[in-house]
Amino acid sequence: MGDADSRAVADELTTVISTLRRVVRRSLRAELPMPDLRGAQVELLQVVEQQPGVGVAGAARQLRMAANSASTLVNQLARAGLLRRETDPADRRAVRLHLTDAAAHRVAAWRQARTRLVGDALAELSAADRKAVADALRGLRALALALEGGGTDGRDGGAVPGPAAVVRRAGRGRRD
């Protein structure tokens, strides 16, 4: 695939992904009568669900955001009764984040509704289109990994920037 083809695929892929996210989000809002959370708040809850006990700095790294922005989200979600802070026994200055029961229920309900919504739509597709979507998942996971920075450096589990991540950060003037 040439550079022009890669750029055309990249443009269409990001457009389709944005459309999917928007349609799913709007459909779920109508279905789930819970107060709205912003995208970054939902993403933080997902990080904490996947890594119970993660610290604020670790969550910020996962989300590729400034630590003070992650801290603001933590404060908002703690006030809303969705996150619980626990003092880290190894470092009394640090906190570990955990979902509250309300948050765990909310995330599970959201995931179940999302799976049902997308599953029902997939069932309406032809067998060939369902297979194409399933076959594309491996490549999409690899693309996400490349964008996130690739593998690990073997020391502390931190991501080693892949070429796409390095170019992306350089364009924003940021360094990790």
Accessible surface in RSA format (square Angstrom, percent):
REM  Atomic radii and reference values for relative SASA: ProtOr
REM  Chains: A
REM  Algorithm: Lee & Richards
REM  Probe-radius: 1.40
REM  Slices: 20
REM RES _ NUM      All-atoms   Total-Side   Main-Chain    Non-polar    All polar
REM                ABS   REL    ABS   REL    ABS   REL    ABS   REL    ABS   REL
RES MET A   1   167.51  86.7  82.58  54.7  84.93 202.2  85.82  73.0  81.69 108.2
RES GLY A   2    40.57  50.0   0.00   N/A  40.57  50.0  34.99  96.0   5.57  12.5
RES ASP A   3   107.59  75.4  99.97  99.5   7.62  18.0  20.04  47.2  87.55  87.3
RES ALA A   4    80.36  73.9  66.43 102.5  13.93  31.7  71.91 101.3   8.45  22.4
RES ASP A   5    82.77  58.0  80.36  80.0   2.41   5.7  13.57  31.9  69.20  69.0
RES SER A   6    48.33  40.8  43.51  58.1   4.82  11.1  29.16  62.1  19.17  26.9
RES ARG A   7   164.71  69.2 158.57  80.8   6.14  14.6  67.90  92.8  96.81  58.7
RES ALA A   8    63.50  58.4  50.19  77.5  13.31  30.3  58.94  83.0   4.56  12.1
RES VAL A   9    76.91  50.6  74.36  67.3   2.55   6.1  76.50  66.5   0.41   1.1
RES ALA A  10    50.06  46.0  46.09  71.1   3.98   9.0  49.65  69.9   0.41   1.1
RES ASP A  11    97.63  68.4  92.29  91.9   5.34  12.6  23.64  55.6  73.99  73.8
RES GLU A  12   116.66  67.0 112.82  85.4   3.84   9.1  35.28  68.2  81.38  66.4
RES LEU A  13    42.16  23.5  37.52  26.8   4.64  11.7  41.60  29.2   0.56   1.5
RES THR A  14    79.50  56.5  77.90  79.0   1.61   3.8  66.51  89.3  12.99  19.6
RES THR A  15    77.46  55.1  71.81  72.8   5.65  13.5  59.70  80.2  17.76  26.9
RES VAL A  16    69.84  46.0  68.34  61.9   1.49   3.6  69.82  60.7   0.02   0.0
RES ILE A  17    69.23  39.4  69.16  51.5   0.07   0.2  69.23  49.8   0.00   0.0
RES SER A  18    61.97  52.4  55.96  74.7   6.01  13.8  28.67  61.0  33.30  46.7
RES THR A  19    53.53  38.1  53.53  54.3   0.00   0.0  42.00  56.4  11.53  17.4
RES LEU A  20   103.49  57.6 103.08  73.7   0.40   1.0 103.49  72.7   0.00   0.0
RES ARG A  21   134.86  56.6 127.64  65.1   7.22  17.2  44.27  60.5  90.59  54.9
RES ARG A  22    85.48  35.9  85.35  43.5   0.14   0.3  19.29  26.4  66.19  40.1
RES VAL A  23    79.32  52.2  76.97  69.7   2.35   5.7  79.09  68.7   0.23   0.6
RES VAL A  24    22.35  14.7  22.35  20.2   0.00   0.0  22.35  19.4   0.00   0.0
RES ARG A  25   101.44  42.6  97.09  49.5   4.35  10.3  44.97  61.5  56.47  34.2
RES ARG A  26   143.23  60.1 134.95  68.8   8.28  19.7  44.79  61.2  98.44  59.7
RES SER A  27    40.06  33.9  27.89  37.2  12.17  28.0  15.82  33.7  24.24  34.0
RES LEU A  28     5.16   2.9   4.68   3.3   0.48   1.2   4.96   3.5   0.20   0.5
RES ARG A  29   116.44  48.9  95.27  48.6  21.18  50.4  40.48  55.3  75.97  46.0
RES ALA A  30    95.78  88.1  52.59  81.2  43.19  98.3  65.08  91.6  30.70  81.3
RES GLU A  31    74.97  43.0  50.24  38.0  24.73  58.9  38.68  74.8  36.29  29.6
RES LEU A  32    30.38  16.9  27.03  19.3   3.35   8.4  27.03  19.0   3.35   9.0
RES PRO A  33   132.29  96.4  93.16  84.9  39.13 142.2 107.60  88.8  24.69 153.4
RES MET A  34    52.32  27.1  36.79  24.3  15.53  37.0  36.14  30.7  16.18  21.4
RES PRO A  35   104.90  76.5  91.42  83.3  13.48  49.0 103.84  85.7   1.06   6.6
RES ASP A  36    98.93  69.3  69.98  69.7  28.95  68.4  31.94  75.2  66.99  66.8
RES LEU A  37    35.84  20.0  15.92  11.4  19.92  50.1  17.21  12.1  18.64  50.2
RES ARG A  38   132.93  55.8 124.56  63.5   8.37  19.9  76.47 104.5  56.46  34.2
RES GLY A  39    40.66  50.1   0.00   N/A  40.66  50.1  28.11  77.1  12.55  28.1
RES ALA A  40    31.97  29.4  24.58  37.9   7.39  16.8  25.55  36.0   6.42  17.0
RES GLN A  41    18.32  10.2  18.32  13.4   0.00   0.0   0.00   0.0  18.32  13.9
RES VAL A  42    38.46  25.3  38.46  34.8   0.00   0.0  38.46  33.4   0.00   0.0
RES GLU A  43    66.18  38.0  65.06  49.2   1.12   2.7  19.92  38.5  46.26  37.8
RES LEU A  44     0.00   0.0   0.00   0.0   0.00   0.0   0.00   0.0   0.00   0.0
RES LEU A  45     2.55   1.4   2.55   1.8   0.00   0.0   2.55   1.8   0.00   0.0
RES GLN A  46    35.62  19.9  35.62  26.0   0.00   0.0   8.30  17.7  27.32  20.7
RES VAL A  47    12.45   8.2  12.42  11.2   0.03   0.1  12.45  10.8   0.00   0.0
RES VAL A  48     0.93   0.6   0.21   0.2   0.72   1.7   0.21   0.2   0.72   1.9
RES GLU A  49    59.11  33.9  44.26  33.5  14.85  35.3  23.46  45.4  35.65  29.1
RES GLN A  50   127.87  71.5  95.52  69.8  32.36  77.0  37.60  80.0  90.27  68.5
RES GLN A  51    66.14  37.0  61.03  44.6   5.12  12.2  32.49  69.2  33.65  25.5
RES PRO A  52    97.29  70.9  72.53  66.1  24.76  90.0  72.53  59.9  24.76 153.9
RES GLY A  53    14.93  18.4   0.00   N/A  14.93  18.4  10.18  27.9   4.75  10.6
RES VAL A  54    17.99  11.8   9.32   8.4   8.67  20.9  17.41  15.1   0.58   1.6
RES GLY A  55     9.33  11.5   0.00   N/A   9.33  11.5   7.68  21.1   1.65   3.7
RES VAL A  56    31.03  20.4  27.66  25.0   3.37   8.1  27.66  24.0   3.37   9.1
RES ALA A  57    54.88  50.5  50.02  77.2   4.86  11.1  50.69  71.4   4.19  11.1
RES GLY A  58    14.33  17.7   0.00   N/A  14.33  17.7  10.59  29.1   3.73   8.4
RES ALA A  59     0.00   0.0   0.00   0.0   0.00   0.0   0.00   0.0   0.00   0.0
RES ALA A  60     3.82   3.5   3.79   5.9   0.03   0.1   3.79   5.3   0.03   0.1
RES ARG A  61   172.95  72.6 157.18  80.1  15.77  37.6  80.06 109.4  92.89  56.3
RES GLN A  62   104.61  58.5  75.78  55.4  28.83  68.6   8.35  17.8  96.27  73.0
RES LEU A  63    33.39  18.6  10.74   7.7  22.66  57.0  15.10  10.6  18.29  49.2
RES ARG A  64    70.39  29.6  52.35  26.7  18.04  42.9  34.43  47.1  35.95  21.8
RES MET A  65    44.93  23.3  31.51  20.9  13.43  32.0  35.27  30.0   9.66  12.8
RES ALA A  66    57.43  52.8  40.94  63.2  16.49  37.5  52.24  73.6   5.19  13.8
RES ALA A  67    57.23  52.6  48.52  74.9   8.71  19.8  48.86  68.8   8.37  22.2
RES ASN A  68   109.39  75.4 100.20  96.8   9.19  22.1  41.93 100.9  67.46  65.2
RES SER A  69    50.63  42.8  43.45  58.0   7.18  16.5  20.54  43.7  30.08  42.1
RES ALA A  70     0.00   0.0   0.00   0.0   0.00   0.0   0.00   0.0   0.00   0.0
RES SER A  71    43.65  36.9  43.60  58.2   0.05   0.1  15.22  32.4  28.43  39.8
RES THR A  72    71.10  50.6  68.79  69.7   2.31   5.5  44.32  59.5  26.78  40.5
RES LEU A  73     6.30   3.5   6.30   4.5   0.00   0.0   6.30   4.4   0.00   0.0
RES VAL A  74     2.39   1.6   2.39   2.2   0.00   0.0   2.39   2.1   0.00   0.0
RES ASN A  75    57.52  39.7  57.02  55.1   0.50   1.2   7.04  17.0  50.47  48.8
RES GLN A  76    47.78  26.7  41.68  30.5   6.10  14.5  16.02  34.1  31.76  24.1
RES LEU A  77     0.73   0.4   0.72   0.5   0.01   0.0   0.73   0.5   0.00   0.0
RES ALA A  78    25.59  23.5  10.06  15.5  15.53  35.3  10.56  14.9  15.03  39.8
RES ARG A  79   184.70  77.6 146.21  74.5  38.49  91.6  81.15 110.9 103.55  62.8
RES ALA A  80    65.37  60.1  29.18  45.0  36.18  82.3  42.47  59.8  22.89  60.6
RES GLY A  81    35.07  43.2   0.00   N/A  35.07  43.2  30.19  82.9   4.88  10.9
RES LEU A  82    11.21   6.2  11.21   8.0   0.00   0.0  11.21   7.9   0.00   0.0
RES LEU A  83     6.65   3.7   0.00   0.0   6.65  16.7   0.00   0.0   6.65  17.9
RES ARG A  84   106.69  44.8 102.93  52.5   3.77   9.0  57.32  78.3  49.37  29.9
RES ARG A  85   103.72  43.5  78.12  39.8  25.60  61.0  27.54  37.6  76.18  46.2
RES GLU A  86    72.16  41.4  66.91  50.6   5.26  12.5  27.22  52.6  44.95  36.7
RES THR A  87    63.94  45.5  45.52  46.1  18.42  43.9  12.11  16.3  51.83  78.3
RES ASP A  88    12.27   8.6  12.27  12.2   0.00   0.0   0.00   0.0  12.27  12.2
RES PRO A  89   115.22  84.0  92.95  84.7  22.27  80.9  93.63  77.3  21.59 134.2
RES ALA A  90    99.60  91.6  56.36  87.0  43.24  98.4  67.83  95.5  31.77  84.2
RES ASP A  91    50.02  35.0  44.79  44.6   5.23  12.4  21.99  51.7  28.03  28.0
RES ARG A  92   180.62  75.8 160.33  81.7  20.29  48.3  68.74  93.9 111.88  67.8
RES ARG A  93   216.89  91.1 179.69  91.6  37.20  88.6  89.26 122.0 127.63  77.4
RES ALA A  94    31.69  29.1  23.81  36.7   7.88  17.9  31.52  44.4   0.17   0.5
RES VAL A  95    47.87  31.5  43.88  39.7   3.99   9.6  43.88  38.1   3.99  10.8
RES ARG A  96    82.32  34.6  82.32  42.0   0.00   0.0  20.74  28.3  61.58  37.3
RES LEU A  97     0.00   0.0   0.00   0.0   0.00   0.0   0.00   0.0   0.00   0.0
RES HIS A  98    38.82  21.2  38.52  26.8   0.31   0.8  26.66  27.5  12.16  14.2
RES LEU A  99    29.62  16.5  14.12  10.1  15.51  39.0  14.12   9.9  15.51  41.7
RES THR A 100    27.80  19.8  26.18  26.5   1.62   3.9  27.68  37.2   0.12   0.2
RES ASP A 101   131.88  92.4 122.10 121.5   9.77  23.1  39.49  92.9  92.38  92.1
RES ALA A 102    60.14  55.3  45.31  69.9  14.84  33.7  54.19  76.3   5.96  15.8
RES ALA A 103     0.00   0.0   0.00   0.0   0.00   0.0   0.00   0.0   0.00   0.0
RES ALA A 104    46.77  43.0  40.54  62.6   6.23  14.2  42.56  59.9   4.21  11.2
RES HIS A 105   126.34  69.1 119.55  83.1   6.79  17.4  81.77  84.3  44.57  51.9
RES ARG A 106    35.03  14.7  35.03  17.9   0.00   0.0  11.11  15.2  23.92  14.5
RES VAL A 107     8.26   5.4   6.94   6.3   1.33   3.2   8.26   7.2   0.00   0.0
RES ALA A 108    56.22  51.7  49.96  77.1   6.26  14.2  52.94  74.6   3.28   8.7
RES ALA A 109    20.97  19.3  14.97  23.1   6.01  13.7  18.61  26.2   2.36   6.3
RES TRP A 110    58.18  23.3  58.18  28.2   0.00   0.0  45.73  24.4  12.45  20.2
RES ARG A 111    76.91  32.3  76.91  39.2   0.00   0.0  44.17  60.4  32.74  19.8
RES GLN A 112   123.91  69.3 116.40  85.1   7.50  17.9  31.92  67.9  91.99  69.8
RES ALA A 113     2.44   2.2   2.00   3.1   0.45   1.0   2.00   2.8   0.45   1.2
RES ARG A 114    77.86  32.7  77.86  39.7   0.00   0.0  18.68  25.5  59.17  35.9
RES THR A 115    86.35  61.4  79.08  80.2   7.27  17.3  71.33  95.8  15.02  22.7
RES ARG A 116   115.07  48.3 106.33  54.2   8.74  20.8  62.13  84.9  52.94  32.1
RES LEU A 117    52.89  29.5  47.77  34.2   5.12  12.9  51.67  36.3   1.21   3.3
RES VAL A 118    57.17  37.6  55.96  50.7   1.21   2.9  57.17  49.7   0.00   0.0
RES GLY A 119    32.50  40.1   0.00   N/A  32.50  40.1  26.13  71.7   6.37  14.3
RES ASP A 120    85.23  59.7  81.31  80.9   3.92   9.3  25.60  60.2  59.64  59.5
RES ALA A 121    55.06  50.6  50.27  77.6   4.78  10.9  52.61  74.1   2.45   6.5
RES LEU A 122    57.09  31.8  56.59  40.5   0.50   1.3  56.86  39.9   0.23   0.6
RES ALA A 123    72.26  66.4  48.05  74.2  24.21  55.1  52.34  73.7  19.93  52.8
RES GLU A 124   151.61  87.0 114.16  86.4  37.45  89.2  45.99  88.9 105.62  86.2
RES LEU A 125    68.89  38.4  61.15  43.8   7.74  19.5  64.26  45.1   4.64  12.5
RES SER A 126    63.82  53.9  46.30  61.8  17.52  40.4  53.12 113.1  10.70  15.0
RES ALA A 127    68.85  63.3  57.62  88.9  11.23  25.6  58.59  82.5  10.26  27.2
RES ALA A 128    75.66  69.6  60.00  92.6  15.66  35.6  67.93  95.7   7.73  20.5
RES ASP A 129    73.04  51.2  72.39  72.1   0.64   1.5   8.46  19.9  64.58  64.4
RES ARG A 130    96.66  40.6  92.09  46.9   4.57  10.9  30.66  41.9  66.00  40.0
RES LYS A 131   130.58  63.7 124.42  76.3   6.16  14.7 101.90  91.7  28.68  30.6
RES ALA A 132    58.24  53.6  46.62  71.9  11.62  26.4  53.30  75.1   4.94  13.1
RES VAL A 133    64.18  42.2  60.60  54.9   3.57   8.6  63.86  55.5   0.31   0.8
RES ALA A 134    58.67  53.9  46.12  71.2  12.54  28.5  47.71  67.2  10.96  29.0
RES ASP A 135    86.68  60.7  64.28  64.0  22.40  53.0  32.96  77.6  53.72  53.6
RES ALA A 136    46.69  42.9  34.61  53.4  12.08  27.5  45.51  64.1   1.18   3.1
RES LEU A 137    78.49  43.7  78.31  56.0   0.18   0.4  78.31  55.0   0.18   0.5
RES ARG A 138   194.71  81.8 191.64  97.7   3.07   7.3  68.19  93.2 126.52  76.7
RES GLY A 139    43.16  53.2   0.00   N/A  43.16  53.2  35.37  97.1   7.79  17.4
RES LEU A 140    64.79  36.1  59.03  42.2   5.75  14.5  59.52  41.8   5.27  14.2
RES ARG A 141   158.04  66.4 149.66  76.3   8.39  20.0  74.55 101.9  83.50  50.6
RES ALA A 142    60.69  55.8  50.09  77.3  10.60  24.1  55.77  78.5   4.92  13.0
RES LEU A 143    72.57  40.4  67.86  48.5   4.71  11.9  71.86  50.5   0.71   1.9
RES ALA A 144    47.42  43.6  43.30  66.8   4.12   9.4  47.11  66.3   0.31   0.8
RES LEU A 145    93.66  52.2  92.25  66.0   1.40   3.5  93.01  65.3   0.64   1.7
RES ALA A 146    43.93  40.4  37.87  58.4   6.05  13.8  43.40  61.1   0.53   1.4
RES LEU A 147    76.39  42.5  75.66  54.1   0.73   1.8  75.87  53.3   0.52   1.4
RES GLU A 148   103.43  59.4 101.85  77.1   1.59   3.8  34.85  67.4  68.58  56.0
RES GLY A 149     0.20   0.3   0.00   N/A   0.20   0.3   0.08   0.2   0.13   0.3
RES GLY A 150    25.10  31.0   0.00   N/A  25.10  31.0  17.39  47.7   7.72  17.3
RES GLY A 151    47.32  58.4   0.00   N/A  47.32  58.4  35.43  97.2  11.89  26.6
RES THR A 152    91.48  65.1  65.77  66.7  25.71  61.3  40.89  54.9  50.59  76.5
RES ASP A 153    55.14  38.6  26.90  26.8  28.24  66.8  20.47  48.2  34.68  34.6
RES GLY A 154    70.43  86.9   0.00   N/A  70.43  86.9  37.71 103.5  32.73  73.3
RES ARG A 155   206.47  86.7 167.95  85.6  38.51  91.7  73.70 100.7 132.77  80.5
RES ASP A 156   119.39  83.6  82.30  81.9  37.09  87.7  45.90 108.0  73.49  73.3
RES GLY A 157    52.20  64.4   0.00   N/A  52.20  64.4  27.67  75.9  24.53  54.9
RES GLY A 158    30.77  37.9   0.00   N/A  30.77  37.9  30.75  84.4   0.01   0.0
RES ALA A 159    62.09  57.1  32.15  49.6  29.95  68.1  33.18  46.7  28.91  76.6
RES VAL A 160    65.72  43.2  63.62  57.6   2.10   5.1  64.54  56.1   1.18   3.2
RES PRO A 161    57.97  42.2  43.06  39.3  14.91  54.2  43.71  36.1  14.25  88.6
RES GLY A 162    11.35  14.0   0.00   N/A  11.35  14.0  11.35  31.2   0.00   0.0
RES PRO A 163   115.19  84.0 106.32  96.9   8.88  32.3 114.53  94.6   0.66   4.1
RES ALA A 164    41.26  37.9  29.66  45.8  11.60  26.4  37.24  52.4   4.02  10.7
RES ALA A 165     0.00   0.0   0.00   0.0   0.00   0.0   0.00   0.0   0.00   0.0
RES VAL A 166    76.15  50.1  74.48  67.4   1.67   4.0  75.20  65.3   0.94   2.6
RES VAL A 167   108.48  71.4 104.15  94.3   4.33  10.4 106.16  92.2   2.32   6.3
RES ARG A 168    75.42  31.7  65.11  33.2  10.30  24.5  60.99  83.4  14.43   8.7
RES ARG A 169    14.94   6.3  14.94   7.6   0.00   0.0   3.65   5.0  11.29   6.8
RES ALA A 170    73.72  67.8  46.72  72.1  27.00  61.4  55.12  77.6  18.61  49.3
RES GLY A 171    72.30  89.2   0.00   N/A  72.30  89.2  38.12 104.6  34.18  76.6
RES ARG A 172   120.48  50.6  86.65  44.2  33.83  80.5  63.88  87.3  56.60  34.3
RES GLY A 173    67.66  83.4   0.00   N/A  67.66  83.4  35.53  97.5  32.13  72.0
RES ARG A 174    93.17  39.1  86.47  44.1   6.71  16.0  46.74  63.9  46.44  28.1
RES ARG A 175   221.55  93.0 189.34  96.5  32.20  76.7  72.79  99.5 148.76  90.2
RES ASP A 176   121.92  85.4  48.08  47.9  73.84 174.6  59.32 139.6  62.61  62.4
END  Absolute sums over single chains surface
CHAIN  1 A    12039.9       9738.9       2301.0       7104.0       4935.9
END  Absolute sums over all chains
TOTAL         12039.9       9738.9       2301.0       7104.0       4935.9
